[in-house]
Amino acid sequence: CAYVGAYTDANGDTYVPDPYQIMSYSQKQCRVNFSPDAEAKVLFTIENARSYLFAPTAVCTNYTAVLDPMSNVTITGANVDGGSTDPNGGPLTLSVSPSSFTCANIGPNTVTLTVTDSNGFTDTCTATVTVVDNIDPVITCPGNITQSNDLGVCGAVVTYNITATDNCGSMATQTFTFSGAP
């Protein structure tokens, strides 16, 4: 579009069109015939303005979290993300709450995934995180016991302790007493 001279608008005001501004006043024939530079600006504006119109879509999937030897596990948004998307193709930031679990949380837990796009728009969904304890309890047995019986007695009483512990709680110490003849 070639802008030459000054023009008068509908109010009778005189203006000089600015060829570098897309929204500048222009002659009627110029309104549909953009210069290549102006057309590029229009397309750039349309394509980039689109990102301000659409929020991302959060998609969740359930997850099993296994406690570590210290009885803790921490998850990330990626663990419960089931394919969240941004319709504008931009990067997403994922966060999940709660994200830390202990023995007190063994079993199913509801978490919220928050998906945020580069424009600050968010979407959320919920997932179930099942916390499991796969660490076996530890049992401590006594060493070999040799017990002599009393002279003339066909048997002996043997008393010993067995202790068991578990990362998700202590187990009681059990005392056993056996008696009898071999």
N, C-alpha and C positions, 0 to 999 in steps of 0.2 A: 504494500500500500504506500503510495507516495503522498505525503502530507505537504501541502504547499499553501503558505499564507495563513490568514486567520479566517475563522468561520463564526457564524452566529448560531447560538443554540435556540431552543424553543422558547426561552424566556427573553430572547433578544440580547443576551450577553455575548460578547465577543470572546473567543478563545483561540488558542493555537494548539492543535493536537500534539501530543507527546508520542512520537513513534516508538518509544521504548516501553511504554506502559500499555498493557493489554486492555485495561479498562478506560483508556483515554477516549475522549470524544473522537469520532471519526466520520468520514463521509459514509453514506449508506453503502456504496459499492465496496467500501473497504471492510465493512463489518463481517463479510463472509470470505473475503479474500485476504487472509493473513499472509504476511511475509514469512519466509522460512524461519526466521528468528522468532517472530511473534507466535507462530504455530508451535515451535518447540517449547516456548514458555507456557502456552496453553496446555500442551500435553504433559509437560513436567508438573504443572500445577494440578491437573486432574489426577495424574497417577499418584502423586504424593499426598494430595488431599484425601484420597481414598483411605489412607492409613489412619486418618483421624475419625473415620466413620464406623469402623467395624472392630468389635472387641474379639479377643481370642476365644476359643472354645476349649474348655477343660474336659478331658476324658480320663477317667480313673480306672485302675485295675487293682484287684486285691493283691496282698503281698504277705509272705510269711517271713518273719524276722526271727533269727536265732540268737539267743543270748550268748554272750562271750563268757570266758571263764571268770570274769569279774562281775557277772550277772547283769550286764548292760548291753544294750544295742541301740544304735542311732541310725535312722533312715534318712534318705533325702527325697526330694520331690520326684526325682527320676525313678525311684523304686515303685511309686504308685501311679506314675504317668502311663496312661494307656493309649497315647497317641494324640495328645493335645495339639491344636493347630492355631495358627494366626492366619486369617483369610488374606492378609496382605503379604504373607510370606516372610515376615520379619522374625527375628529371634525371640524366643520366649524365656522368661525367668520362672523357674519352678520353686515353690516352697511348700512345706508340709507341716501341719501342726496337729497334734504334738509330734515330735520327731525323736524323742528319747524314751526308752522303755527299760523297765527293770523286772525283777521277779514278781513284783506286785501287779504287773500287767499281763501275766501269762494268760493266754486265751485271746479271744477276739477284741479288738479295739477299733473304734471309729476315728479316722483321721480326715482332715480337710486339706485337699490340694488346692493351692492358689496359683493360677497361671497369669503372668503379667507380660504384656507386650511392650515394645519400645516406646509406645505413646502413653503408657501408664494405665491402659485399660486392663481390667482383670475379669476373670471368671473362676468359679470354684466348683468342685465336685467332692464327693466323699467316697472313701474306700475303707475296706476292713483290713487292718494289719493284725495278723495272728502271731502273737509272740509265743515262741516255744523254747523250752529248756532241753537241749539234747545232750547235756553233760551228765554222765552217770554219777551217782553218788560214790563216795570213796568209803570203803570199809577197811577197818584196821583190826586184824585178828592177832591174837597172841602168837608167840613163837611156839615151837614144839614144847610140850610139857611132859616131863617124866615124873611120875608120882609113885613112890614106893608105898606098899600097903603095910599095915601093922602086922607084926608077927602073929600068925594064927588067924588072920582076918582075910577072907577071900574078896577083897574089894577095897576101894579107896574113894574118898570124896575129892573131886577136883573142881575148883572155882576159878573162873577166868572172865575177863571183860572183852567185849567186842564193841568198837566204836565206829559209828557211821556218820559221815558229814555229806552235805550237799551244798552246791553253790547257791541254791535258792532257799537255804535254811539249814539249821543244824538238826541232826537226828539224835535221838536219845542214846545214851550208853546203856547197853544191856549186859547184865551179869547172868551167867549161866552156872548152874551147879549140877554136876553129874555124879552119880554114884553107881557102883555096881562092880561086878566081877568081869574079868576079861573072858 
